[in-house]
Amino acid sequence: MGYRTLRACLADLERTGQLVRLEQEVDPYLEAAEIHRRVYQAGGPAILYCRVKRCRFPMVSNLFGTLGRTRFLFRDTLEAVRHLVELKVDPSSFWKRPWRYRDVPRTLWHMRPKFRSWGPVLAQRTTIRDLPQLVCWPRDGGAFVTLPEVYTEDAGHPGWRHSNLGMYRVQLSGNEYQPDHQVGLHYQIHRGIGVHHAAALRRGVPFRVNVFVGGPPALALAAVMPLPEGLPEIAFAGALDGCRVLLVAPPDAPAGAPPLAGEADFCITGTVDPQKQLPEGPFGDHLGYYSLMHPFPVLNVEHVWHRDGAVWPFTVVGRPPQEDTSFGAIIHELTGPVIPTVVPGLHAVHAVDAAGVHPLLLAIGSERYVPYAERRRPQELLTCANAILGQGQLSLAKYLLIVAKEDRPRLDIHDVPAFFRHLLERVDPRSDLHFQTRTTIDTLDYSGTGLNEGSKLVIAAAGPPRRELPTSLPPGLVLPEGFSEPRVVLPGVLVVQAPPCQTAAGPSADIHLDLARFCSAYRPGDALNAFPLVILVDDSDFTARSLNNFVWVTFTRSNPAADIGGIGAFIHQKHWGCEGALVIDARIKPHHAPPLVEDPAVSKRVDALGATGGPLHRII
């Protein structure tokens, strides 16, 4: 069985050597986050911070710090959930092997919440200022909840069956929020809470929101699951937990108020102000940069509840990989088999975590439209690509690279170097580049033209190899003035250090003059074009040092429609292509958000915790 409470989970982790208690007082301002990042990077245990400065509640982090520990937390239920997914993919499987699915009826029963008039979360009340004031990065605008489970219901169809449980960050303090009375509610585009918010506005009724923190770990994982319409996350949490989720209504709750998770450690209740938005942020986010200050909804706080012995769980987001990488991995394990049933012809997708998830999506599809053709070219792949970009959060992909399964049936989509090699051997830059301009991208991606605004590029490749990819610099390579330090980062991929992108002199200033100058210095027959992909960067040594550096720099610092050029570029019937190398300008631009950098003084303090004799010696 799963864990009914967070305390039960922590006791199990401690019993099995997967949790360490830190008895030394820890400051929630930067220090706790720095400790967490160090422990995560070391593959260490969950950390229970027993004494939190200026707060009476203990904190815990790194619960999901490794994929192995995440599987351990749900070890008793993962197989049953997989069986549900299998039946979703192919219902006839039940009649072929009914004994295999003997656990399904019990799991279905666990998906139905149970309702009571009271639960442990209602034991005590507190205030926002008495909660742990966790600040993770030096430029953060205030304290944030980083593992919230935000519960809402549809005003037009109230009840748990049309509920949404999502992980949308909550700002507890700072900016213009009235202390103890207002918190910021940040949710990005294409989120279920937005549908509920719109329904409440349409009906002219209060939009009530409950923010749970803690409780069974299944609530947190369910809150980040990309579930199909009609399957509420609260039901999925019951399946993951192996028991029905307890939902309770406070005695003084107004009619129609959504229920509380009875076993949560904390719950903040309130209504969203229909007339007001306030600046939220900045916040160090999962692309490795700050998301900047923007107006977002305000939650007028009514109550802050907590159970006896409550523990405040948190995580830290930043340049990947981070703890949320484990969420992505377990989600793929559970939902990967469903993908081919959603998009015909699609075999696999991989949102590359090291690139920040949404900036880079890899896909493998079929190319069967013209099997008798003498030379196969992308056709069905483009149908698959358009369908992918119409599916939920996949629609936020900025770069979508897709190849044909028929060309290499055993290509592993998670082997990023092999995927790039396969694609670059086959891509034809004259015909295989397909742009979408002035469209939506991830709210947290500042490479575009504004909040939620940018462009997309689909690169589709099919057929036999067109070229051999170089793995070393061509003899006598000459770079234009100001460009230097070329490095081969992958076969066929060259990174070149370019002049820094200067601050734009005004809205009409062209920040891509160096990109144009680089591309115009070559002709399609020049040796540089042996590399089908060239990346212009601020620091070529850093970019080429690791695969993670390469994908992070390239795909988080470029907006396809603005930052791509090519050798021998042309436009024919509104299609852009190039005769030679594709060139991506992945320098930091004046409008980009600043990257995340730790506070040196805090880092020094945490160094001492890991030194000989320190409480985290041999852990960090």
Steps between C-alpha positions, in 0.01 A plus 500: 500500500601862456542763769191663649712780647829675432622402847450131414704551185783671689508225762529236227779688323690543826456133587646399162793743515359739241447802728742698715403735781681834506484625860700819440287812451455580132394831349212467249644806325735347237678256735242219497480518120879490466515193723229335295679565170825357632333188640305447179811535283676244719213252462444527874210419733192698595587768757282583800582852621404468866571860604396771256603856577209731584250214462355231727430254219764252379565467127595208276644490151638259241218250553502428125873565462577181308291294264570198719358672807198623305429142394551389860234743624243345267640147492172340609282669238706570186425159351126542550511848342693358204227239460241779480707671231532174307123459498463859385730421206334168417181404693500158334812414699275420796344203320837372384657495848228568760712376792761771424237766561355358821618813687304739276160489680662586834697784336181637346340501845798696639444766234174606663564752782335455837326793667496582870398803706840521668863411428843545661579809288231691696672448835671841519499845342795727426592797281691543177790675675540203739558258211858427388611802295702305244707711258706295256695751285648843579274696264176326593222749573401340829425167663333231288324168540693270266300177545141629511201286407244754378143367500210660310161393367298600195233753594278362225545138613593507870636192667819295501423332166570831322775614734857597423803441720802680358843616613492875447746704698372717784679815619452548873668835554665797335401737222164671562325215682329591827678285762286211625207604281619453138720252317595481134365221283715439191367271234621474145307456177332171420430409862182348641463769763458756222189322374351510850592864549330590171187304598471689830542837328242403239245413767586794723571283804803501734789290375597298805844343524652264757878464516615177665859450617624159608280201560543171317780524237246375245332841508817673380562253218136508391514881490767492226355212296385596147168320530237492226179701526247325722753332731535715815840506665343441841378162373840416355656584837283230656625247248862598569448493875317169512221652711218746454588867542332658804311821415349713776295819528573747784196569717496869406561449128260692272262305278672371190851531644736229374605238757838474671739207481444364850847349538691802364747663736389854413218661307456863392144585397372810328344661195663653196435873472306542172604865462865491590834366386824582676864464401626148573868399490784507419556131564792271415336252267555166330657631179797619705406869488275728699140534394446873529237708675160496327138555607332179615183416696481582870360256755323674790583273793215388728656224709834326551450154650759243611502161663676417827866422437487658154811491279557741210632322188685702238712467190727734308468566131783628286712399208424132436553236607329568832262300720212550258699286254377200698142612445560508126662157499223327696234676291663363186508150648129515575364686197748414223291207368198729455673732252452285187127475575464879509685587176480238222842430355687635801722251681685699765566850629769631732485845659870556565533588867850648471364754251224609738233255371290724272783654295598166339276207410623192315256267324496182293213447257411291198547600139255281306317740271687406182671166569570448129691828464853471371627731774304546819446855627308639800127493441324297766762635742360848444150376579638350823685823581187711461306258721773510767488878506127478564527272805481658846834614633679353198359801317754714686795331326727755333726268301343173383740259331332196346639203304357191332498169686538312170851639453629356827243292689712466815594865540477587871324834539671555836846468343527868409839480319380205290176682417686814388737291289214317333314823423802699381610222266163523322364853532471712188513866614347608170167327569489350850472815715145604589441815706202623697531871568320726746366213703500388864798365690563416865417783739843455661693529171631852444670433168186610312341834428297530820328305776363178344604629155757355264541252219551132432710293264426147385794316346381181332743254341434176314676279248856373461801700626597799287839568651774377727530713810841647589639441848795739473565848366565523124857601414543869436165606642489881500248686713377856445656774710382490858407130493732248665552180695311249282415172674343178371240413761334205320554344158385763253449769767743793523487770768674830435567777748342821372530864609273581796154612400500873572215674677248609241499875435122504460202294391615505137862408573613181328664270753562238233761686295769254611283205392449657156869586473602144587261343248596740219870416543448152350369341184323162480813327367729615783651250742293630792192344342627152580330583830124505445452683834705796628427672832621851584555532875651727764739233630582211269713317757212495751246398234713212370601377844197271538188389319287668768678832445449474124126436508442753779684785329372428149132450566434735792679799344348502154165589344482313167341768282737769625821316584546260210695571186671286242767487233337570166164582657198552277122542507290321241121521512530617861710195594835581663795270437875508447744332265771453761532485877215597730627764745338564840585817692496372860665798664339672797289786363415829672138395561584162654447433870818474710637152575494363853813551712544397864589744778874444574462568873223243532700248296790545742276429799370184337856391419561490875205263552663250267850532640654239729304500823207684343146358515496435125853359471513233229153600383593817309 
